[in-house]
Amino acid sequence: MDSRNFLIVGGSSGIGLEIVNELKSQRDEIYVGSRTSDKLVGLERVHHLKLDVKEPPEHLEGLPDVLHGVVYCPGTIRLKPFQRLTRDDFLEDLQINFLGAVHVIQACLPNLKKSPTGASILLFSTVAVTTGMPFHASIAGAKGAVEGLARSLAAELAPRIRVNAIAPSLTDTPLAVNLLSSEEKRQAAAERHPMKRIGSARDIARLAVFLISDDAGWITGQVFHADGGMSALRTFK
């Protein structure tokens, strides 16, 4: 199989870094757009591009002419009572989760369109869009916009470029460190899920790698709920 070129935005930690590691094992060329690169040092076939998603890139220096896929991983977890959320809270969540994705996709679209076999875009939502949860108003609103963007672009860019999203529940990553800072918190979080555990970065990364692969070539416009059953199941004892 010929080597493919992928851009993973937010690929220096958490789920994004796990996606990088999965792709690296397949001998793909991986371009990571992030503010930091400490965890990427020495990784073969991994190229770091300095990127702050709060700053719209007119173009991304260092990308190959042809891209086979873009994965946009940056996210936020801002849990506050609605009355305590400020305008700046809403704007920052929208900037990082939604507008950052918009700007990256716009910058990469010419490269994606040059892929002779088609290309793929993968975005990230949250279980809180489908399942109403207290204190999630800001992040659920921003991620709801991401889901709308994924479906709209899937229609607009078909059949050459596929667009999907993953909506995880709580996952054991640096982003969730404050929610999993004690064994009691971890156990309580696990018990809220029908699968009785929290997600791992690998759980999500393996689904992500499938969705940007040729094996998922007939899948587009979908939001996949990798959430331990949180959005669909109620277990009773």
C-alpha positions in Angstrom: 0.0 0.0 0.0 1.3 3.5 -0.9 2.1 5.8 2.0 -0.6 8.3 2.8 -0.4 11.8 4.2 -2.5 12.8 7.2 -2.8 16.0 9.2 -3.7 15.5 12.8 -4.6 18.8 14.5 -4.1 18.5 18.2 -2.0 15.4 17.7 0.6 16.1 20.5 -1.5 14.7 23.4 -4.5 12.6 24.3 -6.7 11.1 21.6 -4.8 13.0 18.9 -1.4 11.5 20.0 -2.9 8.0 20.1 -4.2 8.5 16.5 -0.6 9.6 15.5 0.8 6.4 17.1 -1.8 4.2 15.3 -1.1 5.8 11.9 2.6 5.6 12.5 2.4 1.9 12.8 0.9 1.8 9.4 3.8 3.6 7.9 1.8 6.7 6.9 3.3 10.2 6.8 1.8 12.2 9.7 1.8 16.0 10.0 0.8 17.2 13.5 -0.5 20.7 13.9 -0.2 21.8 17.6 1.3 24.4 19.9 3.7 21.9 21.5 5.8 19.0 20.2 7.6 17.5 23.2 5.9 14.1 22.9 6.5 13.9 19.1 10.3 14.2 19.3 12.0 11.2 17.7 8.9 9.7 16.2 9.6 8.4 12.7 7.5 9.9 9.8 5.9 12.5 12.1 6.3 16.1 11.2 5.4 19.0 13.5 3.7 22.2 12.3 3.4 25.0 14.8 -0.3 25.8 15.0 -2.6 27.6 17.5 -6.2 27.0 16.5 -7.3 30.3 18.1 -5.4 32.0 15.2 -6.9 31.5 11.8 -4.2 30.1 9.4 -4.3 31.5 5.9 -2.3 28.5 4.9 -0.4 25.8 6.7 3.3 25.9 6.0 5.0 22.5 5.6 2.0 20.4 4.4 2.5 18.1 1.5 0.8 19.0 -1.8 -1.6 16.1 -1.4 -3.5 15.2 1.8 -5.5 12.0 2.3 -7.1 13.0 5.5 -7.5 15.7 8.2 -8.4 14.9 11.8 -9.3 17.8 14.0 -9.0 16.9 17.7 -8.8 20.1 19.8 -11.5 20.4 22.4 -12.5 21.9 25.7 -14.3 20.7 28.9 -15.8 23.7 30.5 -18.4 22.6 33.0 -20.2 25.5 34.7 -23.8 26.3 35.8 -25.4 28.2 32.9 -25.8 31.5 34.9 -22.1 31.5 35.5 -21.1 31.1 31.9 -19.8 34.3 30.4 -19.9 35.5 26.8 -16.1 34.9 26.6 -16.6 31.3 27.8 -19.0 30.6 25.0 -16.8 32.4 22.4 -13.7 30.5 23.5 -15.5 27.1 23.3 -16.8 28.0 19.9 -13.4 29.2 18.7 -11.5 26.1 19.7 -14.1 23.5 18.8 -15.9 24.9 15.8 -14.2 27.9 14.2 -10.7 26.3 14.5 -12.0 23.3 12.6 -13.6 25.6 10.0 -10.3 27.4 9.4 -8.2 24.3 9.2 -10.5 22.6 6.7 -10.6 25.7 4.6 -6.8 25.9 4.6 -6.5 22.1 3.7 -9.3 21.7 1.2 -7.0 22.3 -1.9 -4.6 19.6 -0.7 -7.5 17.2 0.1 -9.0 17.7 -3.4 -5.7 16.6 -5.0 -5.9 13.1 -3.5 -6.5 10.8 -6.5 -8.4 8.3 -4.5 -10.5 10.7 -2.4 -9.9 12.0 1.1 -11.5 12.1 4.5 -12.2 14.6 7.3 -12.9 13.6 10.8 -14.2 15.9 13.6 -14.9 15.4 17.3 -18.2 16.1 19.1 -19.3 15.0 22.5 -22.0 12.7 24.0 -23.4 15.9 25.6 -24.9 17.0 22.3 -27.3 14.0 22.1 -27.7 13.4 25.8 -28.6 16.5 27.8 -26.3 17.0 30.8 -26.2 19.7 33.4 -23.4 22.3 33.2 -22.6 21.4 29.6 -24.4 24.3 27.9 -21.3 26.0 26.4 -19.4 22.9 25.2 -22.6 21.1 24.0 -23.5 24.2 22.0 -20.1 24.4 20.4 -20.0 20.7 19.6 -23.5 20.8 18.2 -22.2 23.3 15.7 -19.4 20.8 14.9 -22.0 18.0 14.1 -23.9 20.4 11.9 -20.7 21.3 10.1 -19.8 17.6 9.6 -23.1 16.8 8.0 -23.2 19.9 5.8 -19.7 19.4 4.5 -20.3 15.7 3.9 -23.1 16.7 1.5 -21.2 19.5 -0.1 -17.9 17.6 -0.6 -19.3 14.2 -1.7 -18.3 12.0 -3.4 -14.6 13.0 -3.4 -14.2 13.9 0.4 -15.9 12.0 3.2 -16.7 13.8 6.5 -17.6 12.1 9.7 -17.5 12.8 13.5 -16.9 10.9 16.7 -18.9 11.9 19.8 -17.1 10.3 22.8 -18.1 10.3 26.4 -15.6 11.0 29.2 -12.2 9.7 28.1 -9.0 9.2 30.1 -6.9 12.0 28.6 -5.0 15.1 29.9 -8.1 17.2 28.9 -10.2 15.3 31.5 -7.6 15.3 34.3 -9.6 17.5 36.7 -12.7 15.2 36.3 -10.6 12.1 37.0 -8.3 13.4 39.7 -9.1 10.8 42.4 -10.1 7.2 42.5 -13.5 8.1 43.8 -14.1 10.4 40.8 -12.9 7.7 38.4 -15.2 5.1 39.9 -18.2 7.4 39.9 -17.6 8.3 36.3 -17.2 4.6 35.3 -20.5 3.7 37.0 -22.5 6.3 35.0 -21.7 4.3 31.8 -23.4 1.0 30.9 -20.0 -0.5 30.1 -18.9 0.5 33.7 -15.7 2.1 32.7 -14.4 5.3 31.2 -13.1 5.4 27.7 -9.4 5.2 26.8 -7.6 7.2 24.1 -7.0 4.0 22.3 -10.8 3.2 22.2 -11.4 6.4 20.3 -8.2 6.4 18.2 -8.9 3.0 16.7 -12.3 4.1 15.5 -10.8 7.3 14.2 -8.2 5.5 12.2 -10.9 3.2 10.7 -13.0 6.2 9.7 -10.2 7.9 7.7 -9.2 4.6 6.1 -10.3 3.2 2.7 -12.1 0.5 4.7 -14.7 3.2 5.6 -15.0 4.3 2.0 -18.9 4.1 2.0 -19.3 6.0 5.3 -19.9 9.8 5.3 -22.1 12.3 7.1 -22.2 10.2 10.3 -21.7 10.9 14.0 -20.4 7.9 15.8 -21.2 7.6 19.5 -18.1 6.0 21.1 -19.4 6.6 24.6 -19.7 3.3 26.5 -23.4 3.2 25.8 -24.1 6.5 27.5 -26.2 8.0 24.7 -28.3 5.0 23.9 -28.7 2.7 26.9 -30.3 2.7 30.3 -29.4 -0.3 32.5 -31.7 -1.3 35.3 -30.9 -3.7 38.2 
